[in-house]
């Protein structure tokens, strides 16, 4: 890409944007990292709210336009770098399933996981976006079991999203550590890009925590 095509990536460690950072690494995508310290509340400051009024990460700015929402960012970035091979082309028969599983994350998985975390019953069948938790999860695990990736032998950006998401949801016991899930997580997290980003994230999170602790320490 040309110099004026720089991707600005708004990011905070140990958040949903960690997966986008991994995707950027997998794509070998040049970008400018704009870090927000959420422990210090920078995402709620006017400077960032002027960019994303929701105060959320991830967000990217490219060619003068803002893109927010995880799934939109994954689709956008993978399509922007087709040579990386992480997205089926528009005329590829796998394009539909690829979009299905990306969207399933936002439309079904996250609402179900949030309800479970909050110990809330789902809405009635006519209102719930995911039906019920067990059916939602079985639909996913049945697909993963076909393996090794969501679309079979080909890894895509959808696997970066799901590998990251299942990693943190199993860690917090929001998703059971079934063998089919843990094996899938291992396939994704064993990739060099993931290890590299996770090491960077750990250092960045420690720096942010140190700043937050310093700011809240009582004066002597």
C-alpha positions in Angstrom: 0.0 0.0 0.0 1.0 3.6 -0.5 2.2 5.7 2.4 -1.1 7.7 2.5 -2.9 4.3 2.8 -1.7 3.8 6.4 -4.1 1.8 8.6 -4.4 3.4 12.1 -5.3 0.7 14.6 -6.9 1.8 17.9 -6.0 -0.9 20.4 -5.9 -1.8 24.1 -4.3 -5.0 25.4 -6.3 -8.0 26.7 -9.5 -6.8 24.9 -11.4 -7.9 21.9 -8.9 -5.9 19.8 -6.1 -8.4 20.6 -7.5 -10.7 17.9 -7.3 -7.9 15.4 -3.6 -7.3 16.4 -3.0 -11.0 15.6 -4.8 -10.7 12.3 -2.7 -7.7 11.3 0.4 -9.8 12.1 -0.9 -12.8 10.1 -1.6 -10.5 7.2 1.8 -8.8 7.6 -0.2 -5.6 7.3 1.6 -2.3 7.8 -0.2 -0.2 10.3 0.2 2.6 12.9 -0.6 1.4 16.4 -2.6 3.9 18.5 -2.7 2.5 22.1 -5.3 3.3 24.6 -4.9 2.6 28.3 -8.3 1.4 29.4 -7.2 0.9 33.0 -6.6 4.7 33.0 -10.0 5.3 31.2 -8.5 6.7 28.0 -11.3 5.1 26.0 -13.8 7.4 27.7 -11.8 10.6 27.2 -13.1 13.2 24.6 -10.1 12.6 22.3 -11.1 9.0 21.7 -14.9 9.5 21.9 -14.5 11.9 19.0 -13.2 8.9 17.0 -15.6 6.3 18.3 -18.5 7.6 20.5 -19.0 4.0 21.8 -15.6 4.2 23.5 -14.8 0.7 22.3 -11.8 -1.0 20.7 -11.0 -2.3 18.2 -11.3 0.4 15.7 -9.4 1.3 12.5 -9.1 4.3 10.4 -8.2 3.8 6.7 -8.4 6.1 3.7 -10.1 8.7 5.9 -12.9 6.3 7.0 -13.6 4.8 10.4 -14.3 1.0 10.7 -15.5 -0.3 14.0 -17.1 -3.6 15.2 -14.9 -6.7 15.3 -16.5 -8.7 12.4 -16.5 -5.7 10.1 -12.8 -5.1 10.8 -11.9 -8.7 10.2 -13.7 -8.8 6.9 -12.3 -5.4 5.8 -8.6 -6.2 6.7 -8.6 -9.7 5.2 -10.1 -8.4 2.0 -7.6 -5.6 1.9 -4.7 -8.1 1.8 -6.0 -11.0 -0.3 -2.5 -12.2 -1.1 -2.3 -13.4 2.5 -4.9 -16.1 1.7 -7.0 -15.5 4.8 -10.2 -14.7 2.9 -12.1 -16.6 0.2 -12.6 -14.5 -2.9 -16.1 -13.2 -3.8 -16.6 -16.0 -6.3 -15.2 -18.7 -4.1 -17.9 -21.2 -2.9 -16.5 -20.9 0.6 -17.2 -17.2 0.8 -20.7 -17.7 2.1 -19.7 -20.1 4.9 -16.8 -17.8 5.7 -19.2 -14.8 6.2 -21.6 -17.1 8.1 -19.1 -18.0 10.7 -17.8 -14.5 11.2 -21.3 -13.2 11.6 -22.3 -16.1 13.9 -19.7 -14.9 16.4 -21.4 -11.5 16.8 -25.0 -12.5 16.2 -25.2 -15.6 18.3 -22.0 -16.5 20.3 -21.4 -13.2 22.0 -25.0 -12.6 23.1 -25.2 -16.1 24.5 -21.9 -15.8 26.3 -22.9 -12.4 27.8 -26.2 -13.8 29.0 -24.3 -16.8 30.6 -21.8 -14.4 32.2 -24.6 -12.3 33.7 -26.5 -15.4 34.8 -29.5 -14.3 32.7 -31.9 -16.6 30.9 -32.2 -16.0 27.2 -35.2 -14.2 25.8 -38.0 -16.3 24.5 -37.5 -18.3 21.3 -39.1 -15.7 19.1 -36.8 -13.0 20.5 -33.5 -14.6 21.3 -30.8 -14.0 18.6 -29.2 -17.3 19.5 -32.1 -19.5 20.6 -30.5 -21.3 23.5 -26.9 -21.6 24.7 -26.5 -25.4 24.2 -27.8 -25.3 20.7 -25.6 -22.3 19.8 -22.5 -24.1 21.2 -23.3 -27.4 19.5 -23.7 -25.7 16.2 -20.3 -24.3 16.5 -18.5 -27.4 17.9 -20.1 -29.6 15.2 -18.5 -27.3 12.6 -15.1 -27.2 14.4 -15.1 -31.0 14.7 -15.0 -31.3 10.9 -11.6 -29.5 11.2 -8.9 -28.7 11.2 -10.4 -25.2 10.6 -13.9 -23.7 10.2 -13.7 -24.1 6.4 -11.9 -27.4 6.4 -8.2 -27.5 5.5 -8.0 -23.8 4.9 -7.4 -21.3 7.7 -9.1 -18.0 7.3 -9.5 -14.8 9.3 -12.6 -16.4 10.9 -10.3 -18.8 12.7 -8.2 -15.9 14.0 -11.4 -14.5 15.5 -12.7 -17.8 16.9 -9.4 -19.0 18.2 -8.9 -15.8 20.2 -12.5 -15.7 21.4 -12.7 -19.3 22.5 -9.3 -18.8 24.2 -10.6 -16.1 26.5 -14.1 -17.6 27.0 -12.8 -21.0 28.1 -10.3 -19.2 30.4 -13.2 -17.4 32.1 -15.3 -20.6 32.2 -18.0 -19.2 30.0 -17.4 -22.0 27.5 -16.7 -25.6 28.5 -13.2 -26.9 27.8 -14.4 -29.7 25.5 -11.6 -31.5 23.7 -12.9 -30.3 20.3 -12.6 -26.7 21.5 -9.3 -27.0 23.3 -7.7 -28.8 20.3 -9.0 -26.0 18.0 -7.6 -23.3 20.3 -4.2 -25.0 20.3 -4.1 -25.1 16.5 -4.6 -21.4 16.3 -2.6 -20.3 19.3 0.5 -22.3 18.3 1.0 -20.1 15.3 4.1 -17.8 15.5 2.0 -14.6 15.0 -0.1 -15.5 18.0 2.9 -16.1 20.3 4.6 -12.9 19.2 1.5 -10.8 19.7 0.7 -12.4 23.1 4.2 -11.5 24.4 3.7 -7.9 23.2 0.3 -7.8 24.8 1.6 -9.1 28.2 4.3 -6.4 28.3 1.8 -3.7 27.3 -0.8 -4.8 29.9 1.9 -4.7 32.6 2.9 -1.2 31.6 -0.8 -0.1 31.7 -1.4 -1.7 35.1 1.7 0.0 36.5 0.5 3.4 35.3 -3.0 2.8 36.8 -1.6 1.7 40.1 0.7 4.7 40.2 -2.2 7.0 39.5 -4.3 5.4 42.3 -1.6 5.1 44.9 -2.3 7.3 48.0 -0.1 10.3 48.5 2.3 10.3 51.4 
